[in-house]
């Protein structure tokens, strides 16, 4: 089973969040632990400007991997 996302992990949304203006598949970075099951995830545009920093349940995101599994 995968571990809880950690600080600075790159993550993708696993479901639409129309209440936040976010769609499934959007990529962000974990910037803080908001307590309990919540993570602060920063979503930025192509220029690096943050457009959303919502507190999301950990099960709303999937950690993206860049290296092969050991």
C-alpha positions as CSV (number, residue, x, y, z in Angstrom):
1,X,0.0,0.0,0.0
2,X,1.2,3.5,-0.8
3,X,2.3,5.8,1.9
4,X,0.7,9.2,2.7
5,X,2.1,11.9,0.3
6,X,5.0,13.8,1.8
7,X,6.1,17.4,1.7
8,X,7.1,18.5,-1.8
9,X,5.8,15.3,-3.5
10,X,4.4,16.0,-6.9
11,X,0.8,14.8,-7.0
12,X,-2.2,14.6,-9.4
13,X,-5.9,15.0,-8.6
14,X,-7.8,11.7,-8.8
15,X,-11.2,13.3,-9.1
16,X,-12.7,16.6,-10.3
17,X,-13.1,19.3,-7.7
18,X,-15.5,21.8,-9.4
19,X,-15.9,23.6,-6.0
20,X,-12.3,24.5,-6.2
21,X,-12.1,25.0,-10.0
22,X,-9.8,22.0,-10.4
23,X,-10.1,19.0,-12.7
24,X,-9.0,15.4,-12.4
25,X,-5.4,15.0,-13.6
26,X,-4.2,18.4,-12.6
27,X,-0.7,18.3,-11.1
28,X,0.4,20.1,-8.0
29,X,2.9,19.9,-5.1
30,X,2.3,19.1,-1.5
31,X,3.4,22.3,0.4
32,X,2.2,21.5,3.9
33,X,0.4,19.1,6.2
34,X,-2.9,20.7,7.1
35,X,-3.6,18.2,9.9
36,X,-5.7,15.1,10.1
37,X,-6.1,13.7,6.7
38,X,-5.6,17.0,4.9
39,X,-2.7,18.2,2.8
40,X,-2.1,21.7,1.3
41,X,-1.4,21.3,-2.4
42,X,-0.2,24.1,-4.6
43,X,-1.4,24.2,-8.2
44,X,0.5,26.5,-10.5
45,X,0.3,27.6,-14.1
46,X,3.0,27.2,-16.8
47,X,4.6,30.4,-15.5
48,X,4.9,29.1,-12.0
49,X,2.2,31.3,-10.6
50,X,0.1,29.6,-8.0
51,X,-3.6,29.7,-8.8
52,X,-4.9,27.4,-6.0
53,X,-3.6,26.1,-2.7
54,X,-6.5,24.0,-1.3
55,X,-6.5,21.7,1.7
56,X,-7.3,18.3,0.1
57,X,-7.9,14.9,1.7
58,X,-4.8,12.7,1.0
59,X,-7.0,10.2,-0.9
60,X,-7.9,12.9,-3.5
61,X,-4.3,12.9,-4.8
62,X,-1.9,10.3,-6.3
63,X,1.8,10.7,-5.9
64,X,3.6,10.8,-9.2
65,X,6.8,8.7,-9.5
66,X,9.8,9.7,-11.7
67,X,12.1,6.7,-10.9
68,X,11.6,3.0,-11.4
69,X,10.5,1.0,-8.3
70,X,13.3,-0.7,-6.4
